[in-house]
Amino acid sequence: MGVDKADPEGAMHNASLIRPASPADAPGIAQVHVESWRSTYPGMLPDRYLIGLSTATHEKRWRSLLSGSAPPRGRRTFVAQETGGRIIGFASCGPQRTGLPGYGGEFYALYLLDHAQGQGIGRRFLAVMAQHLLVAGTQAALVWVLRDNPSRYFYERLGGDLLAEQPIGFAGTKLMEVAYGWTDLVPLARLAADPRVGG
């Protein structure tokens, strides 16, 4: 489900490291997952659902996804880590799941803790994921995001074209999500080589 939280463009955060995730990162990813959903989706998702989110459940799920010799179906997950080792964000990508023609890849998720937003980390995540998809032979990708999520405009600022919208049911609520797409991932991938984007 493409309900993603991304940071607006801002000053670059040179103290953070973006790297591929491992099973040992599952607790940190789960914490970001739960905290970012609770801060992003009030008013969009039911309070009872957000309150009931469990870090233990998400940790188990992420540990399973990240275990094994290869990510399932070509998926890849990345984490952003502060100098002290704390995980402050994660992002994942892989083959497109919704069947829109012309887009082989999909950015599944991009989440950051509140204090990590506005520092360029979201842009760096997209760059790293675009690089991964290009290496895998995928030239174009899309992302689904809730229509009412202000973070959708982050994708517009980075060149995503509005492609489609569709209704979805989630947590007993009817929502609308929109898709943004990039027919050429090379400009996004080049952001990773920008010295301002950093390590």
C-alpha positions as CSV (number, residue, x, y, z in Angstrom):
1,M,0.0,0.0,0.0
2,G,1.6,3.2,-1.2
3,V,1.0,5.5,1.7
4,D,4.4,7.1,2.0
5,K,5.7,9.9,4.2
6,A,8.6,11.8,2.6
7,D,10.4,14.9,3.8
8,P,10.3,18.2,1.9
9,E,13.4,19.4,0.2
10,G,15.7,21.1,2.7
11,A,19.1,21.3,4.1
12,M,21.1,18.1,3.6
13,H,21.7,15.9,6.6
14,N,25.4,14.8,6.3
15,A,25.4,12.9,9.5
16,S,23.1,10.2,8.3
17,L,24.0,7.0,6.4
18,I,21.7,5.3,3.9
19,R,22.5,1.6,3.5
20,P,20.7,-1.7,2.6
21,A,18.7,-3.1,5.5
22,S,19.5,-6.3,7.3
23,P,17.4,-8.5,9.6
24,A,19.1,-6.8,12.6
25,D,17.5,-3.6,11.6
26,A,14.0,-5.0,12.0
27,P,13.4,-3.4,15.5
28,G,14.5,0.1,14.3
29,I,12.4,-0.2,11.1
30,A,9.4,-1.3,13.1
31,Q,9.7,1.7,15.4
32,V,9.9,4.1,12.5
33,H,7.0,2.4,10.8
34,V,4.7,2.8,13.8
35,E,5.8,6.3,14.9
36,S,5.7,7.8,11.4
37,W,2.2,6.3,10.7
38,R,0.9,7.7,14.0
39,S,2.2,11.2,13.1
40,T,1.3,11.2,9.5
41,Y,-2.2,9.7,9.2
42,P,-4.4,11.1,12.0
43,G,-7.6,12.3,10.2
44,M,-6.9,9.9,7.3
45,L,-6.9,6.6,9.1
46,P,-9.1,5.7,12.1
47,D,-7.6,6.6,15.5
48,R,-8.3,3.0,16.8
49,Y,-6.2,1.6,14.0
50,L,-3.2,4.0,14.7
51,I,-3.4,3.4,18.4
52,G,-3.4,-0.3,17.9
53,L,-0.3,-0.4,15.8
54,S,2.2,-2.8,17.3
55,T,6.0,-2.5,17.0
56,A,6.4,-6.1,18.0
57,T,4.1,-7.2,15.1
58,H,5.9,-5.0,12.6
59,E,9.3,-6.2,13.9
60,K,8.4,-9.8,13.2
61,R,7.1,-8.9,9.8
62,W,10.2,-7.0,8.8
63,R,12.6,-9.6,10.2
64,S,10.9,-12.2,8.0
65,L,11.1,-10.0,5.0
66,L,14.7,-9.2,5.5
67,S,15.8,-12.7,6.3
68,G,17.0,-15.2,3.6
69,S,19.6,-15.1,0.9
70,A,17.6,-12.8,-1.5
71,P,14.8,-10.2,-1.0
72,P,11.4,-11.6,-2.2
73,R,10.5,-10.7,-5.8
74,G,13.5,-8.4,-6.2
75,R,12.4,-6.1,-3.4
76,R,15.1,-4.0,-1.6
77,T,14.8,-2.1,1.6
78,F,17.2,0.7,2.7
79,V,17.6,2.4,6.1
80,A,18.8,5.8,7.2
81,Q,20.9,5.7,10.3
82,E,22.2,8.5,12.5
83,T,25.8,8.7,13.6
84,G,24.9,7.0,16.9
85,G,23.4,4.1,15.1
86,R,19.7,4.9,15.5
87,I,17.5,4.2,12.5
88,I,15.5,7.3,11.6
89,G,13.9,6.2,8.3
90,F,13.4,3.4,5.8
91,A,12.4,3.0,2.2
92,S,11.6,0.0,0.0
93,C,11.2,-0.6,-3.7
94,G,10.8,-3.4,-6.2
95,P,8.7,-4.6,-9.1
96,Q,5.5,-2.7,-9.7
97,R,2.5,-4.4,-8.1
98,T,-0.5,-2.6,-9.6
99,G,-0.3,-3.3,-13.4
100,L,0.0,0.3,-14.7
101,P,1.6,-0.1,-18.2
102,G,5.0,1.4,-18.8
103,Y,6.3,1.4,-15.3
104,G,8.3,-1.7,-14.2
105,G,9.3,-0.5,-10.8
106,E,7.6,0.8,-7.7
107,F,8.7,2.8,-4.7
108,Y,6.7,1.0,-2.0
109,A,7.4,3.0,1.1
110,L,9.4,6.0,2.3
111,Y,9.0,6.9,6.0
112,L,11.0,9.1,8.3
113,L,10.8,10.1,12.0
114,D,9.5,13.6,12.5
115,H,12.9,15.0,13.6
116,A,14.6,13.6,10.5
117,Q,12.3,15.4,8.0
118,G,13.3,18.5,6.0
119,Q,16.9,17.4,5.8
120,G,17.1,15.9,2.3
121,I,17.0,12.3,3.4
122,G,13.8,11.5,1.5
123,R,15.5,12.8,-1.7
124,R,18.5,10.6,-1.0
125,F,16.3,7.6,-0.4
126,L,14.6,8.1,-3.8
127,A,18.0,8.4,-5.5
128,V,19.3,5.2,-3.9
129,M,16.2,3.3,-4.9
130,A,16.3,4.6,-8.4
131,Q,19.9,3.4,-8.7
132,H,18.9,-0.1,-7.4
133,L,16.0,-0.3,-9.9
134,L,18.3,0.8,-12.8
135,V,20.9,-1.8,-12.0
136,A,18.1,-4.4,-12.0
137,G,17.2,-3.3,-15.5
138,T,14.1,-1.2,-14.6
139,Q,14.0,2.2,-16.4
140,A,10.7,3.6,-15.0
141,A,8.9,3.5,-11.7
142,L,5.9,4.9,-9.8
143,V,4.7,5.5,-6.3
144,W,1.2,5.4,-4.8
145,V,0.5,7.9,-2.0
146,L,-2.7,8.9,-0.3
147,R,-4.3,11.8,-2.0
148,D,-4.8,13.7,1.2
149,N,-1.2,13.2,2.3
150,P,0.6,16.6,1.9
151,S,3.8,14.6,1.3
152,R,2.5,13.8,-2.2
153,Y,3.9,17.1,-3.4
154,F,7.4,15.9,-2.5
155,Y,7.1,13.5,-5.5
156,E,6.0,16.3,-7.8
157,R,9.0,18.5,-6.8
158,L,11.2,15.6,-7.8
159,G,9.7,15.3,-11.3
160,G,7.0,12.7,-10.7
161,D,4.1,13.0,-13.2
162,L,0.6,12.4,-11.8
163,L,-0.6,9.2,-13.5
164,A,-3.8,7.9,-11.9
165,E,-5.9,7.7,-8.8
166,Q,-7.9,4.9,-7.4
167,P,-10.1,4.2,-4.4
168,I,-8.9,1.8,-1.8
169,G,-10.3,0.3,1.4
170,F,-8.0,0.2,4.4
171,A,-8.7,-0.2,8.1
172,G,-12.4,0.0,7.5
173,T,-12.0,3.3,5.8
174,K,-12.5,4.3,2.1
175,L,-9.6,6.3,0.8
176,M,-8.2,7.7,-2.4
177,E,-4.6,7.2,-3.5
178,V,-2.8,8.8,-6.4
179,A,0.2,7.5,-8.5
180,Y,3.2,9.6,-9.5
181,G,5.6,8.2,-12.1
182,W,9.0,8.6,-13.6
183,T,9.6,7.3,-17.2
184,D,13.3,7.8,-16.8
185,L,14.9,7.0,-13.4
186,V,18.4,8.3,-14.4
187,P,17.8,11.9,-13.2
188,L,16.6,10.6,-9.8
189,A,19.6,8.2,-9.6
190,R,22.0,11.0,-10.3
191,L,21.0,12.7,-7.1
192,A,23.0,10.1,-5.2
193,A,26.1,11.3,-6.8
194,D,25.4,14.9,-5.9
195,P,28.0,16.0,-3.2
196,R,25.2,17.9,-1.4
197,V,23.3,14.6,-1.0
198,G,26.1,13.0,0.9
199,G,26.5,9.6,2.5
